[in-house]
Amino acid sequence: MYIAYDYPMLGAFWTMMWFFLWFMWIFLLFKIVFDIFRDDSLSGWGKAGWTVFVIVLPFLGVFVYLLARGKGMGRREMEHTRQQRHAFDSYVKETAGGNRPSSADELAKLSELRTRGDITQEEFERAKGLVLTDGGRTSRST
């Protein structure tokens, strides 16, 4: 049995097109539901109403939502992305460079090590020169 003869090329094209349209509609449905709950300008009843409308009458709900509130979707998405980026950047800054001691702290520690006799005068001078030349911030390469 040859299935290729029973399923012509035009039939395969139409099947792929309907599958693609169905996938795009599912994608839009999820984007709209996320956008409904992301929007701070909508009240709780407004969010509930839009969600029920989109779930009960999915095709009509998606198209009406796109017509009524589609312009703001991109703006809300960009604002959400901007907030995530700001939170990530502040986390990286806090984690990477927030707890470094100052040059004065490092010099005090070096002086204490020299006083206890853990390092020699030459080692103290060399370390002091490193602290003073690059401000106590040595670059580490991984």
Buried (B, 14 or more C-beta within 10 A) or exposed (E): EEEEEEEEEEEEEEEEEEEEEEEEBEEBBEBBBBBBEBBEEBEEEEBEEBBEBBEEEBEEBBBBBBEEBEEEBEEBBEEEEEEEEEEEEEEEEEEEEEEEEEBEEBBEEBEEBBEEEEBEEEEBEEBBEEBEEEEBEEEEEE
